[in-house]
Amino acid sequence: MIQKKGNTLIIKGSKFMYIWMFLATVGFLLACIFLIIHGLKFNSKYSFLYLGGGIVFTPFYLYLTLWSLPGLLPGKVLFKIISREKGTVISKKGTVSISNIRNINLVRSRLNLINDIVIETFQDKKIKIRTYNLLGDLDYEMIVDQYIYPYMTENAKKVWDRKVDLERLRNVARYERKEPKID
């Protein structure tokens, strides 16, 4: 979800992604607890399977739920973009000038399975913006292509063009890159 306030764009997760993340983390955790409770009743020939499955998966889903809880706060601002010639990307981890971006990626952490936007600068600094999986892949690509890409350096634009699939964005999300007008 994008909110515009003047030149500042406030990027938040969509309501659909909030519901999806809540169901995927808290829902599966509750399902594991349900399996443990019904497994402990021993009133079915599958009680040991219920109990075993609940005990095995509960720590995993508890771990994912605890990592995802900060993202489930309503109205959570993921990051801000000031989109103009000397624009910046602002997050909790720091501020980066758009013209200083060498590379930008959406990377899934192997530790907690949460997507992070990783921005590499020309000074070899890396800034990770945690998305809590509230920003889908297509949304990320459209935001970067629409609001950051026009103000990047030529080399950074070439790197981004190799990564983004504009044909997929056109077919799936009905997004067209607007080329700058040359007068």
PEKA-V762644 format. One record per residue. N is the residue number from 1. OMEGA is omega as a letter, one per 30 degrees, with the letter a starting at -180 (NA if undefined). Layout:
# PEKA-V762644
N;OMEGA / N;OMEGA
This chain:
# PEKA-V762644
1;a / 2;l / 3;l / 4;l / 5;a / 6;l / 7;a / 8;l / 9;l / 10;a / 11;l / 12;l / 13;l / 14;l / 15;l / 16;a / 17;l / 18;a / 19;a / 20;l / 21;l / 22;l / 23;a / 24;a / 25;a / 26;a / 27;l / 28;l / 29;l / 30;l / 31;l / 32;l / 33;l / 34;l / 35;l / 36;a / 37;a / 38;l / 39;a / 40;l / 41;l / 42;l / 43;l / 44;l / 45;l / 46;a / 47;l / 48;l / 49;l / 50;a / 51;l / 52;l / 53;l / 54;a / 55;a / 56;a / 57;a / 58;l / 59;l / 60;a / 61;l / 62;l / 63;l / 64;l / 65;a / 66;l / 67;a / 68;a / 69;l / 70;l / 71;a / 72;l / 73;a / 74;l / 75;a / 76;l / 77;a / 78;l / 79;l / 80;l / 81;l / 82;a / 83;l / 84;a / 85;l / 86;a / 87;a / 88;l / 89;a / 90;l / 91;l / 92;a / 93;l / 94;a / 95;a / 96;l / 97;a / 98;l / 99;l / 100;a / 101;l / 102;a / 103;l / 104;a / 105;l / 106;a / 107;l / 108;l / 109;l / 110;a / 111;a / 112;l / 113;l / 114;l / 115;l / 116;l / 117;a / 118;l / 119;l / 120;a / 121;l / 122;l / 123;l / 124;l / 125;l / 126;l / 127;l / 128;l / 129;a / 130;a / 131;a / 132;a / 133;l / 134;l / 135;a / 136;a / 137;a / 138;l / 139;l / 140;a / 141;l / 142;l / 143;a / 144;a / 145;a / 146;a / 147;a / 148;a / 149;a / 150;a / 151;l / 152;l / 153;a / 154;l / 155;l / 156;l / 157;l / 158;l / 159;l / 160;a / 161;l / 162;a / 163;a / 164;l / 165;a / 166;l / 167;l / 168;l / 169;l / 170;a / 171;a / 172;a / 173;a / 174;a / 175;l / 176;l / 177;l / 178;l / 179;l / 180;a / 181;l / 182;a / 183;NA
